[in-house]
Amino acid sequence: MIEIIPAIDLIDGACVRLTEGNYADKTLYFKDPLDAAKIFEDAGLKRLHLVDLDGAKAGQVKNWKVLERIASKTNLQIDFGGGILSEESLQIVVNSGATWITIGSLAVKNSELFLSWVKQYGPSKFMLGADVREEKITVSGWLENTDISVYSFIDDYLKQGIEQIFCTDVKKDGKLAGPSIELYQSILSKQPSLFLIASGGVSSVQDLHQLNEIGCAGVIVGKAIYEGKISTKELASFHN
């Protein structure tokens, strides 16, 4: 059964959501993200996708204190990303209680540094983010497009031992218009045993069932929860 991974996006320590990554288009949902995390834990969910949007913008981790609080006050296994571009930021995140380190832009812009971390901490400590626009990787908070094919990007890092990859179709994110089923099918047809986590566009329980059917191992759900499109009870049903 597909694993449901709720998302908390952080700006100024609060839980917000952006549309298509636009910082000017944000909605505040929880002033204290711990309140949201506890709701997810109470619903029986085991994981949390925590994104430091301030960190992503600044190029260094900013909201690590939120990570520390949630990690110490819940039993959720947390993947944390946003602004982890240096050894210093990586250390902060590891020491603050993240189960997994989420890496996106760095894997494109400085693969040498990223692979040195993979060697140091082991590939299972990392979750690789593949943000995609028209099947090409996009970086730096989706502001920069590249010519790198999502398929070769995933392939290269699987060879390095990376186990978990989450893929976001930038055009779908925050729009509640349904996930990129065709993109995920295409990725899985090339890598059938991949632990692929779908991200972006989820708007209903039907979407979750569909992603489960095509073979996604996990799905990150954000706005659909906060806008009441999917209840925590419905999310919990996937874990029973």
C-alpha positions in Angstrom: 0.0 0.0 0.0 1.2 3.5 -0.9 2.7 5.5 2.0 1.1 8.9 2.7 3.6 11.6 3.6 2.0 14.9 4.6 4.0 18.0 3.8 4.7 21.1 5.9 6.3 24.0 4.1 7.9 26.6 6.3 8.3 30.4 6.0 9.2 32.4 9.0 8.6 29.3 11.2 5.0 28.9 10.1 3.2 26.3 8.0 2.3 27.8 4.6 1.7 26.6 1.0 2.8 28.3 -2.2 1.3 27.9 -5.6 3.8 26.8 -8.3 6.6 27.8 -5.9 5.7 31.5 -6.0 6.7 33.1 -2.7 4.3 36.0 -3.4 1.4 33.6 -3.6 1.4 32.0 -0.1 -1.4 30.9 2.3 -0.8 30.5 6.0 -2.3 27.4 7.6 -0.7 26.9 11.0 1.3 29.5 12.9 2.9 26.6 14.8 3.8 23.7 12.5 4.0 21.4 15.5 0.1 21.6 15.7 -0.1 20.3 12.1 2.5 17.6 12.8 0.6 16.3 15.9 -2.7 16.1 13.8 -0.8 13.9 11.3 0.7 11.7 14.0 -2.7 11.4 15.7 -4.1 10.2 12.4 -1.7 7.3 12.4 0.7 8.7 9.8 4.4 7.8 10.3 6.3 10.3 8.0 6.5 14.0 7.4 8.0 16.0 4.5 9.3 19.2 6.0 10.5 21.9 3.6 12.4 25.0 4.6 11.3 27.5 2.0 13.3 30.3 3.6 16.3 28.0 3.5 15.8 27.2 -0.2 15.7 30.9 -1.0 18.7 31.8 1.2 20.8 28.8 0.2 21.3 27.8 3.8 19.0 26.2 6.4 16.9 28.6 8.3 14.0 26.8 10.0 15.9 24.0 11.7 14.4 24.9 15.1 11.0 23.8 13.8 12.6 20.5 12.7 14.1 20.1 16.2 10.8 20.7 17.9 8.8 18.3 15.7 11.5 15.6 15.9 11.6 15.9 19.7 7.8 16.2 20.3 6.5 13.6 17.9 7.6 10.1 16.7 7.2 11.1 13.0 10.1 10.2 10.7 11.0 13.4 9.0 12.7 14.2 5.8 13.9 17.7 5.7 15.0 19.8 2.8 15.6 23.4 1.7 18.9 25.2 1.6 21.2 22.2 2.4 24.1 23.3 0.2 27.0 23.2 2.7 28.5 20.8 5.2 27.4 23.2 7.9 23.7 23.1 6.9 23.9 19.3 6.5 25.3 19.0 10.1 22.5 21.2 11.5 19.8 19.1 9.9 21.4 15.8 11.0 21.8 17.1 14.6 18.2 18.5 14.6 16.7 15.1 14.2 15.9 14.5 10.5 15.6 10.9 9.5 16.3 11.7 5.9 18.1 14.6 4.2 16.3 15.9 1.2 18.6 17.0 -1.6 17.5 18.6 -4.9 19.4 21.4 -6.5 22.8 20.3 -5.0 22.6 17.0 -6.8 22.5 18.9 -10.0 24.8 21.8 -9.3 27.5 20.1 -7.2 27.2 16.4 -7.5 30.7 16.0 -6.2 29.8 17.4 -2.8 26.6 15.5 -2.7 28.3 12.2 -3.5 30.9 12.8 -0.9 28.0 13.1 1.7 26.4 9.9 0.3 29.8 8.2 0.9 30.1 9.6 4.4 26.5 9.0 5.7 25.4 6.2 3.4 22.8 6.5 0.6 19.9 5.5 2.7 20.2 8.8 4.7 19.2 10.8 1.7 16.0 11.4 -0.3 16.6 12.8 -3.7 14.2 15.4 -5.1 13.6 15.5 -8.9 11.7 18.6 -9.7 10.5 18.4 -13.3 9.2 20.7 -16.0 8.4 19.0 -19.3 10.5 16.0 -18.3 13.6 18.1 -17.6 15.1 18.8 -14.2 14.5 22.3 -12.7 16.5 23.7 -9.8 16.9 26.6 -7.3 13.3 26.6 -6.1 12.1 26.0 -9.7 13.5 29.2 -10.9 16.2 27.6 -13.2 15.5 25.1 -15.9 18.1 22.6 -17.1 18.6 20.3 -20.1 18.9 17.3 -17.8 16.4 14.5 -18.5 14.6 13.3 -15.4 15.2 9.7 -16.6 19.0 10.0 -16.8 19.1 12.0 -13.5 17.3 9.3 -11.6 19.3 6.6 -13.3 22.6 8.2 -12.4 21.7 8.4 -8.7 20.3 5.0 -8.5 23.7 3.7 -9.6 25.1 5.6 -6.6 22.9 3.7 -4.2 20.2 6.3 -3.6 17.0 4.5 -2.7 14.2 7.1 -2.4 13.3 9.6 -5.0 10.4 12.0 -5.0 9.4 13.7 -8.1 7.4 16.9 -8.4 5.9 18.2 -11.6 6.3 21.9 -11.1 3.3 22.8 -13.2 1.0 20.7 -11.0 2.2 21.9 -7.6 -0.3 23.6 -5.3 -3.0 23.6 -8.0 -5.1 20.7 -6.8 -5.4 19.7 -10.4 -4.4 16.0 -10.0 -0.9 14.5 -10.1 1.3 13.7 -13.1 0.2 10.1 -13.6 1.7 9.8 -17.0 5.1 11.1 -15.9 5.2 8.6 -13.0 4.1 5.8 -15.2 6.9 6.7 -17.6 9.5 6.8 -14.9 8.4 3.5 -13.4 8.3 1.8 -16.8 12.0 2.5 -17.0 12.8 1.7 -13.3 10.1 -0.7 -12.1 11.6 -1.4 -8.7 12.2 2.3 -7.9 10.9 3.6 -4.5 9.2 6.5 -6.2 7.3 9.2 -4.2 4.8 11.3 -6.1 4.5 14.9 -5.2 2.4 17.8 -6.4 -1.2 18.1 -7.6 -2.9 15.6 -5.3 -6.5 16.8 -4.9 -8.6 13.7 -3.8 -8.6 10.2 -2.4 -9.0 9.0 -6.0 -5.6 10.5 -6.8 -4.1 8.5 -4.0 -5.7 5.2 -5.2 -4.5 5.9 -8.8 -0.9 6.5 -7.7 -1.1 3.4 -5.6 -2.3 1.4 -8.6 0.5 2.5 -10.9 3.1 1.5 -8.4 4.2 4.6 -6.6 5.7 3.7 -3.2 4.7 7.0 -1.5 2.9 10.2 -2.1 3.5 13.7 -0.6 0.2 15.5 0.2 0.1 19.1 1.2 -2.6 21.6 0.0 -5.3 18.9 -0.4 -5.1 18.3 3.4 -5.1 22.0 4.4 -7.9 22.9 2.0 -10.0 20.0 3.4 -10.1 18.1 0.1 -8.8 15.0 1.9 -9.5 14.3 5.6 -6.9 12.9 7.9 -9.3 10.0 8.5 -9.1 9.2 4.8 -5.3 9.5 4.8 -5.2 7.1 7.8 -7.3 4.5 6.0 -4.2 3.9 3.8 -2.3 2.7 6.9 -4.8 0.2 8.2 
